[in-house]
Amino acid sequence: VQLVESGGGLVQPGESLRLSCAASGFTFSVYDMRWYRQAPGNERELVATISSGGDSINYADSVKGRFTISRDNAKSTVYLLMNSLKPEDTAVYLCNAQRWPTRRYNYWGQGTQVTVSS
């Protein structure tokens, strides 16, 4: 099982980034996918979720209207498009896959760093 995030980097406030998370080793299409983020000294924060079929999507209030989560089950990949980035969006962004029972089926990527700074 592998989740590999990519697309992070250093951007200026107001700019955009698109993160990708490529999955392998499990049946991606039956898993709900989530993006989390964690900044130094902060707890891990759930940013966005998308159901296995893509029909149910939710966002944290802090990113609503700016971030868009999507998935391509044919490519076993989930995306996070981040627009109008702010310095407070700076964090390591992690991809998570889970399905019931989550105690058994809960996988994490290694994360990708996003830094928003002028």
Backbone hydrogen bonds, N-H to C=O, Kabsch-Sander energy under -0.5 kcal/mol:
donor,donor_aa,acceptor,acceptor_aa,energy
2,Q,24,S,-2.7
4,V,22,A,-2.3
5,E,3,L,-0.6
6,S,20,S,-2.2
9,G,113,Q,-0.8
11,V,9,G,-0.5
11,V,115,T,-2.8
14,G,85,L,-3.2
15,E,12,Q,-2.1
17,L,82,M,-2.1
19,L,17,L,-0.5
19,L,80,L,-2.9
20,S,6,S,-2.6
21,C,78,V,-2.0
22,A,4,V,-2.5
23,A,21,C,-0.5
23,A,76,S,-3.1
24,S,2,Q,-2.0
28,F,26,F,-1.6
30,V,27,T,-1.7
31,Y,28,F,-1.9
32,D,98,Q,-2.3
33,M,50,I,-2.7
34,R,96,N,-2.7
35,W,48,A,-2.5
36,Y,94,L,-3.0
37,R,45,E,-2.2
38,Q,92,V,-2.2
42,N,39,A,-2.5
45,E,37,R,-3.3
47,V,35,W,-2.8
47,V,45,E,-0.5
48,A,35,W,-1.6
49,T,58,N,-2.3
50,I,33,M,-2.5
51,S,56,S,-2.3
54,G,51,S,-1.2
58,N,49,T,-1.9
60,A,47,V,-2.5
63,V,60,A,-1.6
64,K,60,A,-1.2
66,R,63,V,-2.4
67,F,63,V,-2.2
68,T,81,L,-2.4
70,S,79,Y,-1.6
72,D,77,T,-2.9
75,K,72,D,-0.9
76,S,72,D,-0.7
77,T,72,D,-1.8
78,V,21,C,-2.0
79,Y,70,S,-3.1
80,L,19,L,-2.2
81,L,68,T,-3.0
82,M,17,L,-3.5
82,M,80,L,-0.6
83,N,66,R,-2.2
83,N,81,L,-0.6
84,S,14,G,-0.7
85,L,15,E,-2.3
89,D,86,K,-2.2
90,T,87,P,-1.8
91,A,114,V,-2.0
92,V,38,Q,-2.4
93,Y,91,A,-0.5
93,Y,112,T,-3.0
94,L,36,Y,-2.5
94,L,92,V,-0.5
96,N,34,R,-2.6
97,A,107,Y,-2.3
98,Q,32,D,-2.3
99,R,105,Y,-1.8
104,R,101,P,-1.7
105,Y,101,P,-2.3
106,N,104,R,-0.7
107,Y,97,A,-2.9
109,G,95,C,-2.2
110,Q,3,L,-0.6
112,T,93,Y,-2.0
114,V,91,A,-2.7
115,T,9,G,-2.8
117,S,11,V,-2.6
117,S,115,T,-0.6
